[in-house]
Amino acid sequence: MVLSQRLHEAFKGAVERMTGPRTVSAFKEKGVLTPDEFVEAGDNLVSKCPTWSWEMGDPSSRKSYLPPDKQFLITRNVPCLRRASSMEEEYEAAGDEVLLDNDDDGGWLATHGIDRGSKGEECLASIDAEEPAKSSFRPSIPQDDEDSDVPDMLECEDLDNVVENDVATLQPYLVAYEPDDDHILRTRTYDVSITYDKYYQTPRVWLTGYDETRHLLQPELVLEDVSQDHARKTVTIEDHPHMAGKHASVHPCRHGAVMKKIIDVLMSRGVNPEVDKYLFIFLKFVASVIPTIEYDYTMDFDLGHS
């Protein structure tokens, strides 16, 4: 951790200890949340997306302004099929990036482009176009023009004529071998957690990564799965407030400003967003930072009422 980051964290911690949490809602005015609003939005996320759940965390690290059993949100074993850096060429071919915030050259970029030349229909295989595969197996069935008498075992008084080791009566065994390629796609996975940041009054995303063999990723390797526009700029390596060790985190310094701009756009379109939908909007824009980590934040719902 660089010196400036250490100083900022020390200052931030001192302010949090001396000041109380926000109690007045400023969701639409500033894009921030009170702790109660964070819990309300978290409850809605958990109810609509069951892959997310509340966690109690370490009792010694619990925040008094949050319920003991709702300290942070987490979703586990989220797949990450490829590195974010591998998508850069696709983005360039797909179209322009959407600038969400450009204050002081610290803007957020929505890097999810749409390939204008791609046609989804071409990716779907036609079932009717394929004929079922014909089996090459041909059973060997003895042909006999005349009916043969089948002896009744009950009529056989002498059972000594049954030879257990008769080669002709033994059935062949099939031996299974482990294939060289089992065709199982092994990917990185992530535990994605969301805490409430008292200083910035917004949610904060944390990433815990695992490699293809389920070994813990070093936080620096997590940056390979972060959009290169944000790696080491808006993603930092810090101590998780509830879990041991260093974790990659999407720094919340611009979260409120970005959420305010998104809310303003929605309201300009006649949508009055409700605070319990906050985390769905929030996770939508965070997806531009970690575009290949496929956590669940989608559902059929209205962002608000007109």
C-alpha positions as CSV (number, residue, x, y, z in Angstrom):
1,M,0.0,0.0,0.0
2,V,1.4,3.4,-1.0
3,L,2.0,6.1,1.5
4,S,-0.8,8.3,0.3
5,Q,-3.3,5.5,0.5
6,R,-2.1,4.7,4.1
7,L,-2.6,8.3,5.1
8,H,-6.1,8.4,3.5
9,E,-7.2,5.3,5.3
10,A,-5.9,6.6,8.6
11,F,-7.8,9.9,8.1
12,K,-10.9,8.0,7.0
13,G,-10.8,5.8,10.0
14,A,-10.5,8.7,12.4
15,V,-13.5,10.5,10.8
16,E,-15.6,7.3,11.0
17,R,-14.8,7.0,14.7
18,M,-15.7,10.6,15.5
19,T,-18.9,10.9,13.4
20,G,-22.1,9.0,13.4
21,P,-23.7,7.3,10.4
22,R,-26.0,9.2,8.0
23,T,-29.6,9.2,9.2
24,V,-31.2,11.5,6.6
25,S,-32.0,10.0,3.2
26,A,-30.1,11.6,0.3
27,F,-30.6,8.8,-2.2
28,K,-31.8,11.0,-5.1
29,E,-30.0,14.2,-4.1
30,K,-26.5,12.7,-3.7
31,G,-26.7,9.0,-4.7
32,V,-25.8,7.9,-1.1
33,L,-27.5,5.6,1.4
34,T,-28.2,5.6,5.1
35,P,-27.4,2.2,6.9
36,D,-31.1,1.5,7.1
37,E,-31.5,2.1,3.3
38,F,-28.5,-0.2,2.7
39,V,-30.3,-3.0,4.7
40,E,-33.5,-2.3,2.8
41,A,-31.8,-2.5,-0.6
42,G,-29.9,-5.6,0.5
43,D,-33.1,-7.4,1.6
44,N,-34.6,-6.7,-1.8
45,L,-31.4,-8.1,-3.5
46,V,-31.5,-11.3,-1.4
47,S,-35.2,-11.8,-2.0
48,K,-34.9,-11.4,-5.8
49,C,-31.5,-13.0,-6.3
50,P,-31.1,-16.0,-4.0
51,T,-27.4,-16.4,-4.9
52,W,-26.9,-13.4,-2.6
53,S,-27.1,-13.7,1.2
54,W,-26.5,-11.7,4.3
55,E,-23.5,-12.5,6.6
56,M,-22.9,-11.8,10.3
57,G,-19.1,-11.5,10.0
58,D,-16.6,-11.6,12.8
59,P,-18.4,-10.4,16.1
60,S,-15.3,-8.2,16.9
61,S,-15.7,-6.4,13.6
62,R,-19.4,-5.8,13.6
63,K,-20.7,-2.3,13.0
64,S,-23.2,-1.1,15.6
65,Y,-25.2,0.8,13.0
66,L,-26.1,-2.4,11.1
67,P,-28.1,-5.4,12.4
68,P,-25.8,-8.1,13.8
69,D,-27.0,-10.7,11.2
70,K,-26.8,-8.2,8.3
71,Q,-23.3,-6.9,8.3
72,F,-22.5,-7.5,4.6
73,L,-23.8,-9.3,1.5
74,I,-22.0,-12.0,-0.3
75,T,-22.4,-14.3,-3.3
76,R,-20.0,-17.3,-3.7
77,N,-18.4,-19.3,-6.5
78,V,-19.2,-16.8,-9.2
79,P,-17.6,-17.9,-12.5
80,C,-15.1,-15.8,-14.4
81,L,-14.6,-17.5,-17.7
82,R,-11.8,-15.3,-19.1
83,R,-9.6,-12.4,-18.3
84,A,-10.9,-8.8,-18.7
85,S,-7.8,-7.8,-20.7
86,S,-8.8,-10.3,-23.4
87,M,-12.0,-8.4,-24.0
88,E,-10.3,-5.1,-24.9
89,E,-10.0,-5.9,-28.6
90,E,-13.7,-6.9,-28.7
91,Y,-14.6,-3.6,-27.0
92,E,-12.7,-1.7,-29.7
93,A,-14.5,-3.6,-32.4
94,A,-17.9,-3.3,-30.6
95,G,-18.2,0.5,-30.4
96,D,-17.6,3.5,-28.2
97,E,-17.4,3.4,-24.4
98,V,-20.0,5.3,-22.4
99,L,-18.5,7.8,-20.0
100,L,-20.5,7.9,-16.8
101,D,-18.4,10.4,-14.9
102,N,-15.5,12.6,-16.1
103,D,-14.8,14.8,-13.1
104,D,-11.1,15.5,-12.7
105,D,-10.2,12.8,-15.2
106,G,-11.4,10.2,-12.7
107,G,-14.4,9.0,-14.7
108,W,-16.2,5.7,-14.7
109,L,-16.5,3.9,-18.0
110,A,-19.3,1.5,-19.0
111,T,-17.2,-0.7,-21.2
112,H,-19.9,-3.2,-22.2
113,G,-20.1,-2.6,-26.0
114,I,-22.4,-4.4,-28.4
115,D,-20.8,-6.0,-31.5
116,R,-22.8,-4.5,-34.3
117,G,-21.7,-7.1,-36.7
118,S,-22.7,-10.1,-34.6
119,K,-25.9,-12.0,-35.2
120,G,-27.0,-14.1,-32.3
121,E,-29.1,-16.4,-34.5
122,E,-26.0,-17.7,-36.2
123,C,-24.8,-19.1,-32.9
124,L,-27.9,-21.3,-32.4
125,A,-27.6,-24.8,-33.7
126,S,-30.6,-26.1,-35.6
127,I,-31.9,-29.4,-34.2
128,D,-33.8,-30.2,-37.3
129,A,-30.7,-29.7,-39.5
130,E,-28.9,-32.6,-37.8
131,E,-29.8,-36.2,-38.2
132,P,-29.5,-38.5,-35.2
133,A,-26.2,-40.3,-35.1
134,K,-26.5,-43.9,-36.2
135,S,-25.0,-46.5,-33.9
136,S,-22.3,-48.7,-35.3
137,F,-23.2,-51.4,-32.7
138,R,-24.5,-54.6,-34.3
139,P,-25.6,-57.3,-31.9
140,S,-24.7,-60.8,-32.8
141,I,-27.9,-62.8,-32.6
142,P,-27.7,-66.5,-33.6
143,Q,-30.1,-67.4,-36.3
144,D,-31.9,-70.7,-36.2
145,D,-34.6,-71.8,-38.6
146,E,-36.0,-74.4,-36.1
147,D,-37.2,-73.7,-32.6
148,S,-34.8,-75.1,-30.1
149,D,-35.9,-76.6,-26.8
150,V,-35.0,-74.5,-23.8
151,P,-34.2,-76.7,-20.8
152,D,-36.0,-76.1,-17.5
153,M,-33.5,-75.6,-14.6
154,L,-35.9,-77.3,-12.3
155,E,-35.7,-80.5,-14.3
156,C,-31.9,-80.6,-13.9
157,E,-31.4,-82.9,-10.9
158,D,-27.6,-83.0,-11.4
159,L,-26.2,-79.5,-10.8
160,D,-22.7,-80.7,-11.2
161,N,-23.0,-80.0,-14.9
162,V,-22.8,-76.3,-14.2
163,V,-19.2,-75.3,-14.7
164,E,-18.5,-71.9,-13.2
165,N,-15.3,-71.4,-15.0
166,D,-16.6,-72.3,-18.4
167,V,-15.1,-69.6,-20.8
168,A,-18.1,-69.8,-23.0
169,T,-20.4,-68.7,-20.2
170,L,-18.4,-65.8,-18.9
171,Q,-19.5,-62.3,-19.9
172,P,-16.7,-59.9,-21.0
173,Y,-15.9,-57.0,-18.7
174,L,-15.9,-53.4,-19.9
175,V,-12.9,-51.5,-18.5
176,A,-13.4,-47.7,-18.1
177,Y,-10.3,-45.5,-18.6
178,E,-10.0,-41.9,-17.5
179,P,-10.0,-39.8,-20.7
180,D,-7.0,-37.5,-21.4
181,D,-9.4,-34.6,-21.9
182,D,-12.5,-34.7,-19.7
183,H,-14.0,-31.6,-21.5
184,I,-14.8,-30.0,-18.1
185,L,-14.3,-26.2,-18.3
186,R,-12.3,-25.1,-15.3
187,T,-12.5,-21.4,-14.6
188,R,-11.6,-18.9,-12.0
189,T,-14.3,-18.2,-9.4
190,Y,-15.0,-15.3,-7.1
191,D,-16.7,-14.6,-3.8
192,V,-18.1,-11.1,-4.3
193,S,-19.1,-9.2,-1.1
194,I,-20.7,-5.9,-0.5
195,T,-20.2,-3.8,2.7
196,Y,-21.5,-0.5,3.7
197,D,-18.9,2.3,3.7
198,K,-19.7,4.7,6.5
199,Y,-17.3,7.4,5.3
200,Y,-18.5,7.5,1.7
201,Q,-22.1,6.4,2.7
202,T,-22.3,3.9,-0.2
203,P,-22.0,0.2,-0.8
204,R,-18.5,-1.1,-1.5
205,V,-17.6,-4.2,-3.5
206,W,-14.8,-6.7,-2.5
207,L,-13.4,-9.5,-4.6
208,T,-12.0,-12.8,-3.3
209,G,-10.6,-14.9,-6.2
210,Y,-9.8,-18.6,-6.7
211,D,-7.9,-20.1,-9.5
212,E,-8.9,-23.1,-11.6
213,T,-7.8,-25.5,-8.9
214,R,-9.7,-23.6,-6.1
215,H,-6.5,-22.1,-4.7
216,L,-6.8,-18.5,-3.3
217,L,-5.6,-15.9,-5.9
218,Q,-3.2,-13.3,-4.8
219,P,-5.0,-9.9,-4.8
220,E,-2.6,-8.7,-7.6
221,L,-3.8,-11.5,-9.9
222,V,-7.4,-10.4,-9.3
223,L,-6.5,-7.2,-11.3
224,E,-6.3,-9.4,-14.4
225,D,-10.1,-9.7,-14.1
226,V,-10.6,-5.9,-13.8
227,S,-11.2,-3.6,-16.7
228,Q,-7.8,-2.1,-17.6
229,D,-9.4,1.4,-17.4
230,H,-9.9,0.8,-13.7
231,A,-7.1,-1.6,-12.6
232,R,-4.9,0.2,-10.0
233,K,-6.9,3.3,-10.5
234,T,-10.3,2.6,-8.9
235,V,-9.5,-0.9,-7.7
236,T,-7.3,-1.1,-4.6
237,I,-5.9,-3.8,-2.4
238,E,-7.0,-3.4,1.2
239,D,-8.0,-5.2,4.3
240,H,-11.6,-6.5,4.2
241,P,-13.6,-5.1,7.2
242,H,-15.1,-8.6,8.0
243,M,-12.7,-11.2,6.5
244,A,-9.1,-11.9,7.0
245,G,-6.4,-11.0,4.5
246,K,-6.0,-8.5,1.7
247,H,-8.8,-8.2,-0.9
248,A,-9.2,-6.3,-4.1
249,S,-11.9,-3.7,-3.7
250,V,-13.7,-1.3,-6.1
251,H,-12.9,2.0,-4.3
252,P,-16.1,3.9,-3.3
253,C,-14.8,7.4,-3.7
254,R,-16.9,8.0,-6.9
255,H,-19.8,5.7,-6.2
256,G,-22.1,8.5,-4.9
257,A,-21.4,10.8,-7.9
258,V,-21.9,8.0,-10.4
259,M,-25.1,6.8,-8.8
260,K,-26.4,10.4,-8.7
261,K,-25.9,10.7,-12.5
262,I,-27.6,7.4,-13.2
263,I,-30.5,8.4,-11.0
264,D,-30.7,11.8,-12.8
265,V,-30.8,10.0,-16.2
266,L,-33.6,7.7,-15.0
267,M,-35.6,10.6,-13.6
268,S,-35.2,12.5,-16.9
269,R,-36.9,9.6,-18.6
270,G,-39.9,9.7,-16.3
271,V,-38.7,6.9,-14.0
272,N,-38.8,7.6,-10.3
273,P,-36.3,5.1,-8.9
274,E,-37.0,3.6,-5.4
275,V,-34.3,3.2,-2.8
276,D,-34.8,-0.6,-2.4
277,K,-33.7,-1.0,-6.1
278,Y,-30.4,0.8,-5.4
279,L,-28.2,-2.3,-5.4
280,F,-29.5,-3.5,-8.7
281,I,-28.5,-0.2,-10.3
282,F,-25.2,-0.2,-8.4
283,L,-24.2,-3.7,-9.4
284,K,-25.1,-2.8,-13.0
285,F,-22.5,-0.1,-13.2
286,V,-19.9,-2.1,-11.2
287,A,-20.2,-4.7,-13.9
288,S,-18.3,-2.3,-16.2
289,V,-15.3,-2.5,-13.8
290,I,-15.4,-6.4,-13.5
291,P,-17.0,-7.3,-16.8
292,T,-16.1,-11.0,-16.8
293,I,-17.2,-11.8,-13.2
294,E,-20.7,-13.1,-13.8
295,Y,-22.5,-12.3,-10.6
296,D,-26.3,-12.2,-10.5
297,Y,-27.9,-8.8,-10.5
298,T,-30.6,-9.1,-13.2
299,M,-34.3,-9.7,-12.7
300,D,-37.6,-8.5,-14.1
301,F,-38.6,-5.5,-12.0
302,D,-39.4,-1.8,-12.4
303,L,-36.8,0.6,-11.3
304,G,-39.4,2.8,-9.8
305,H,-42.8,4.4,-10.6
306,S,-43.5,7.1,-13.1
